[in-house]
Amino acid sequence: MYGYLATPFNSLSYLPVLERLVRGYGATVIVLPVYLLFCYGMLYYMPRLYAQRIKFVIGISLFVILNIGLYRLLMDGIVSPYMYLKDLSKLPDTVVRYTVEWLLSLLNLLTPLSILGVFELLIVRAEDAEREKSLIYEKLKSELRFLRSQTNPHFLFNTLNNIYHLARKQSGQTPDAILRLSGLLRYMIYDCQADKVTVQQEMDAIKDYIELEKLRYDDRLSIQIQYNIDNSTREIAPLILIPIVENCFKHGSSESKAQCSINLRFALKGDVFECIAENSYNEHTSINPTGIGLSSVKRQCELQYSDFTFNILAKDGTFTVHLTLNLAHEKDSK
């Protein structure tokens, strides 16, 4: 489109600069509707015919010819004689002249179309990238929701059964057990819908979980818990730790009739959170270190943290799970 501004300066050099600018911009305004029609049709209407190849070829050919015709009509009828003050009657009336004019007109029409096409392509690429990112995010969120829902349902059944027996005996522990179960379920169903919870919330849930599990055991179970948390309001991904604690009961004390022990250590120093869970087990029984619970923990860490370690060791009758998380290295989920 620069031709409309340059032509008055080349062919109307005898006129004042301001008048030449007015004529150049005026010419641009006159042919602007043709540009708009051509660009809109080529970018938004013609692609709809692409599935029907014959209609697409015929349609785009006729559309291009129509726009070039309108362009030449405005140029030869208004712009050249009135804006550029050209006497077209002096030009040779030959096929070569008209061919060159039509080709130059096509080139002028294709110039803004190419520019708009590049911008359109960039916008489509950006939208596709954003859509793909959104789909990946939703997929990861769905996977996280599934992983968080994998807490052993046997725990709930066993706890309800224990509470039932406490109620039958009219035990004073019954109200406290119901209250703990209610708080734990509230935490798992509602609070854990958020991407992050405080370390204190996760620790409270673990305490309730342990107290409910202890209802199933007598003095043969020894539990030692150590907390070294320097900032209980620090946020952490929910339900990462409970499956580790659950594993201690599931594959340790519940499978042994002898004296058994569970040692839990939780520490937060700066940005580094550490969990060490140890439980005794019968060496003559098989233990699957890649069970659903621990696999779920590792996968949740992979989805939410870029800096973590997760180690499992079964040796000399002690099963150990060691997890460290750098809470400052969360993965961007948006």
C-alpha positions in Angstrom: 0.0 0.0 0.0 3.0 2.3 0.2 2.5 2.8 -3.6 -0.4 5.2 -2.9 1.8 7.4 -0.8 4.9 7.2 -3.0 3.1 7.7 -6.4 2.1 11.4 -5.6 5.7 12.2 -4.6 7.0 10.7 -7.9 4.4 11.9 -10.4 3.1 15.0 -8.6 6.4 16.5 -7.5 5.2 20.0 -8.6 2.5 20.0 -5.9 3.0 21.0 -2.3 4.0 18.2 0.1 0.8 18.4 2.1 -1.4 18.1 -1.0 0.6 15.1 -2.2 0.1 13.4 1.2 -3.6 14.2 1.1 -3.9 12.6 -2.4 -1.9 9.6 -1.3 -3.9 8.9 1.8 -7.1 9.6 -0.1 -6.2 7.0 -2.7 -5.6 4.5 0.1 -9.0 5.2 1.6 -10.7 4.8 -1.8 -9.3 1.3 -2.4 -9.4 0.2 1.3 -12.8 -1.6 1.0 -11.3 -3.8 -1.7 -8.4 -4.7 0.5 -10.7 -5.5 3.4 -13.0 -7.6 1.2 -10.1 -9.5 -0.3 -8.4 -10.2 3.1 -11.6 -11.2 4.9 -12.7 -13.5 2.1 -9.3 -15.2 1.7 -8.7 -15.6 5.4 -12.1 -16.5 6.8 -14.5 -17.5 4.0 -12.5 -19.4 1.4 -11.0 -21.9 3.9 -14.6 -23.2 4.5 -14.7 -24.5 0.9 -11.3 -26.3 1.3 -13.0 -29.6 1.9 -14.7 -29.4 -1.5 -11.6 -29.1 -3.7 -13.4 -28.2 -7.0 -15.6 -25.5 -5.3 -12.5 -24.2 -3.5 -10.4 -23.8 -6.7 -13.3 -22.3 -8.7 -14.4 -20.0 -5.8 -10.9 -18.7 -5.0 -10.2 -18.0 -8.8 -13.5 -16.1 -9.2 -13.0 -14.3 -5.9 -9.4 -13.1 -6.9 -10.6 -12.0 -10.4 -13.6 -10.1 -8.9 -11.3 -8.3 -6.4 -8.7 -7.4 -9.0 -11.6 -6.1 -11.2 -12.9 -3.9 -8.4 -9.4 -2.8 -7.7 -8.7 -1.8 -11.3 -12.2 -0.1 -11.6 -11.4 2.1 -8.6 -7.8 2.8 -9.8 -8.7 3.5 -13.4 -12.0 5.3 -12.7 -11.1 7.4 -9.6 -7.6 7.2 -8.2 -5.5 7.6 -11.3 -7.5 10.4 -13.0 -8.6 12.4 -10.0 -6.1 11.6 -7.2 -2.9 11.1 -9.2 -4.0 13.4 -12.1 -3.0 10.8 -14.7 -4.3 10.9 -18.3 -4.9 7.3 -19.0 -5.9 8.0 -22.6 -2.2 8.6 -23.4 -1.2 5.1 -22.3 -1.0 2.4 -24.9 -4.1 0.2 -25.2 -2.3 -3.2 -25.3 -2.6 -6.6 -23.8 0.8 -6.2 -22.2 -0.2 -3.1 -20.4 -3.4 -4.6 -19.0 -1.6 -7.8 -18.0 1.1 -5.9 -16.1 -1.6 -3.8 -14.4 -3.5 -6.8 -13.3 -0.4 -8.6 -12.0 0.7 -5.5 -10.1 -2.9 -5.2 -8.7 -2.7 -8.8 -7.6 0.7 -8.1 -5.9 -0.8 -5.1 -4.1 -3.7 -7.2 -2.9 -1.4 -10.0 -1.7 0.9 -7.7 0.3 -1.5 -6.9 3.2 -3.0 -10.4 2.9 0.5 -11.9 3.5 1.0 -9.6 6.5 -2.4 -10.4 8.0 -1.9 -14.1 7.3 1.3 -14.1 9.3 -0.4 -12.4 12.2 -3.3 -14.9 11.9 -0.9 -17.8 11.9 0.8 -16.5 15.0 -2.5 -16.0 16.8 -3.6 -19.6 15.8 -0.3 -21.0 17.0 -0.5 -19.1 20.3 -4.1 -20.3 20.8 -3.2 -23.9 19.9 -0.3 -23.8 22.4 -2.5 -22.4 25.1 -5.2 -25.0 24.4 -2.6 -27.8 24.5 -1.2 -26.4 27.8 -4.7 -26.3 29.2 -5.4 -29.9 28.1 -2.1 -31.1 29.7 -3.0 -29.2 32.9 -6.5 -30.7 33.0 -5.0 -34.2 32.4 -2.5 -33.7 35.2 -5.2 -32.4 37.5 -7.3 -35.4 36.8 -4.4 -37.7 37.4 -3.7 -36.0 40.7 -7.3 -36.3 41.8 -7.2 -40.0 40.9 -4.0 -40.5 42.9 -5.3 -38.7 45.9 -8.5 -40.8 45.9 -6.4 -44.1 46.2 -6.2 -44.0 50.0 -6.9 -47.6 51.1 -10.7 -48.0 51.5 -10.0 -50.8 53.9 -8.9 -48.2 56.4 -12.4 -46.7 56.4 -14.1 -50.0 56.7 -11.8 -51.1 59.5 -12.2 -47.8 61.3 -16.0 -47.9 61.1 -15.9 -51.5 62.4 -13.7 -50.5 65.3 -16.0 -47.6 66.2 -19.0 -50.0 66.0 -17.3 -52.3 68.6 -16.4 -49.3 70.8 -20.1 -48.2 70.7 -21.2 -51.7 71.6 -19.0 -51.6 74.6 -20.1 -48.0 75.4 -16.4 -47.0 75.4 -15.5 -43.4 76.2 -13.3 -43.5 73.1 -16.2 -43.6 70.8 -17.0 -39.8 70.5 -13.3 -39.0 70.0 -12.9 -41.7 67.3 -16.0 -40.4 65.5 -14.7 -36.8 65.7 -11.3 -37.8 64.4 -12.8 -39.8 61.5 -15.1 -36.9 60.6 -12.1 -34.4 60.6 -10.0 -36.7 58.5 -12.8 -37.3 55.9 -13.5 -33.6 55.8 -9.8 -32.9 55.1 -9.5 -35.6 52.4 -12.8 -34.7 50.7 -12.9 -30.9 50.9 -9.5 -29.4 52.0 -7.5 -31.5 49.6 -9.4 -30.1 46.6 -6.9 -27.2 46.8 -3.6 -27.5 45.1 -1.8 -26.9 48.4 -2.4 -27.2 52.1 -0.3 -26.1 55.1 2.1 -28.5 56.7 0.1 -28.2 59.9 -3.0 -29.4 58.1 -1.2 -32.4 56.7 0.4 -33.2 60.2 -3.0 -32.9 61.9 -4.5 -35.3 59.3 -1.7 -37.8 59.9 -2.2 -37.6 63.7 -5.9 -38.4 63.3 -5.1 -41.2 60.9 -2.6 -42.8 63.4 -5.0 -42.5 66.3 -7.7 -44.2 64.3 -5.3 -47.0 63.2 -4.2 -47.5 66.8 -7.8 -48.6 67.7 -7.0 -51.9 65.9 -4.0 -52.8 67.9 -3.1 -53.5 71.5 0.2 -53.1 73.3 2.1 -55.1 70.7 2.3 -51.9 68.6 4.9 -49.3 69.4 4.7 -46.0 67.6 7.3 -43.2 67.8 6.7 -39.9 66.1 9.1 -36.9 65.9 8.2 -33.5 64.6 10.8 -30.9 63.7 8.8 -28.3 61.8 10.2 -24.8 61.8 7.3 -23.2 59.8 3.9 -25.0 60.1 2.2 -22.5 57.8 4.5 -23.6 54.8 2.4 -25.0 52.0 2.7 -28.6 50.7 0.8 -30.7 48.2 -1.9 -32.6 50.1 -2.1 -36.4 50.7 1.5 -37.1 49.8 2.4 -38.2 53.3 -0.7 -40.2 54.4 0.0 -43.1 51.9 3.5 -43.5 53.4 2.1 -43.7 56.9 -0.7 -46.0 55.7 2.0 -48.3 54.2 3.6 -48.7 57.7 0.4 -50.1 59.1 -0.7 -52.1 56.0 2.6 -53.9 55.4 4.0 -53.8 58.9 1.8 -54.2 62.0 -1.3 -55.5 60.3 0.7 -58.5 58.9 2.4 -59.5 62.1 1.1 -61.0 65.3 4.4 -60.3 67.1 5.6 -57.1 68.7 6.0 -54.5 66.0 7.1 -50.9 65.8 6.6 -47.8 63.6 9.0 -44.8 63.7 7.9 -41.6 61.9 10.0 -38.5 61.5 8.8 -35.3 59.9 11.1 -32.3 59.5 10.9 -29.0 57.7 14.0 -26.8 57.6 13.8 -23.8 55.3 12.4 -25.1 52.0 13.3 -28.7 52.5 10.7 -31.1 53.9 11.8 -34.6 55.0 9.7 -37.6 55.9 11.3 -40.9 57.2 9.0 -43.8 57.9 10.3 -47.0 59.3 8.2 -50.1 60.2 9.2 -53.6 61.3 8.1 -56.5 59.2 8.3 -60.2 59.0 11.3 -61.0 56.7 9.6 -64.2 55.7 6.7 -62.4 54.1 6.9 -60.8 50.7 6.7 -57.0 50.4 5.9 -55.2 47.2 8.0 -51.9 47.4 6.1 -50.6 44.3 2.6 -51.0 45.6 -0.2 -48.7 44.7 0.2 -46.4 47.7 4.0 -45.8 47.4 3.8 -45.6 43.6 1.1 -42.9 44.0 3.3 -40.9 46.3 6.2 -41.0 43.8 3.9 -40.0 40.9 2.4 -37.1 42.8 5.9 -35.9 43.6 6.8 -36.1 39.9 3.8 -34.1 38.9 4.2 -31.4 41.5 7.9 -31.0 42.4 11.0 -30.7 40.2 13.4 -31.4 43.1 12.7 -34.4 45.3 14.1 -37.8 46.3 12.1 -40.9 47.1 13.9 -44.0 48.4 12.7 -47.3 49.6 14.8 -49.8 51.5 13.8 -53.2 53.0 16.6 -54.6 55.1 17.1 -56.6 58.4 13.4 -56.6 59.2 12.9 -52.9 58.8 11.1 -51.3 55.9 12.2 -47.7 55.3 10.7 -45.0 53.1 12.6 -41.7 52.8 11.1 -38.7 51.1 12.6 -35.3 50.7 10.8 -32.4 49.0 12.2 -29.0 48.0 9.0 -27.0 48.5 10.5 -24.0 46.6 10.8 -26.1 43.4 7.1 -26.5 42.6 6.2 -27.2 39.1 4.2 -24.5 37.3 0.7 -25.9 36.8 -0.7 -23.0 34.9 
